[in-house]
Amino acid sequence: MVLVGGFATTDPVLEPMNRWLTARGWDVTPVTGGAGMGCAGSTVEALRAHTVAAAERTRSPVWLVGHSRGGQFARAVAGAAPGHVAGLITLGAPFDLYGLGLPTLAAAAMVTAAGTLGVPGMATLRCLTGSCCRDFRGTLRRPLPDGMPFTSIYSRGDRTVPAHASIDPAARNVEVTGGHLSLLTGTAARRAVAVALDDHAARPEDTAALPLGA
């Protein structure tokens, strides 16, 4: 499993979910992707490489679990590397690119302005309108490969990503309680993740190595 962090996420933020998934028997690779503040096109390509490497190491397609902007990245990779991805779970992920709370939009604008002025590792205005992230922007509502399980978990108490931005017609949409960060730590969110995995994924220790797609 590859666990993907979102905007301004560091490894300690992912650690509670990482520990919980590991305790359930999953081999978890956490990815923070430059804290989600860089060029989306480059971040997706790096995540795709992590995903392919994890799948080839285990000789089995991997699950992607993405929180917030990490869910955007994970959705893009699920469509770009279907032979290496077994399923997708997102937590408070905004599939409407600009359907965010005002504080989040303001923070994203500050990052973009800093990147445009030359701060390294930050997204720029070209990422919003240019060719570098055009493919990424197109993936946010694009259908996933047939048969790929996709669960989008969201909360109406999330003030960072409004619920409507996380509801996806391609997904099984599951509403839970709590705020944005509690989607990584709360009991309700974990229960929803467990149900999604139990419905679609064999227990890791019981799964024979599977052939990978191209």
C-alpha angles and dihedrals in degrees: 000000000000115000112202125201125210139216113345091352120152130189094264090058090056094042098091092053090040092054093046094050091045090052088054090058103264125138098227128198110191116208123188096177100210090317089294093279101108135083108311093217092055092042092053091050091051091048090049089055091050090049095049091047092051092048093048092046092054096033088229135094112261134225119241118215114183131182122206111321087002086068089058090052092045092050090052092050093046088061095042099048106029095155090059098042123078097183146331133238121180129191118203092336118167109225090173099074095214098028093106136122115271095250090053092048090050092051091048090050091053092051092048092049091050092049092048089053090055107268104151121240094024130114117252136208088266088066090062098049109006136090097261092076101023093108091047093052089052094054098061094086100015116124115257124232114290113272097016110135112234125180121180113198118196143160132218086214090063107112094181100055114023115228095245091061091058098047108101126185089215093057141068096247115213123189119209135169128258141058132292099279093040087067083075097041111022127104094232093054093046090050090053091049090049092051092050092050095043091050096050111017131065115228106277095236091052096049118101117217109278128211112256124232124237 
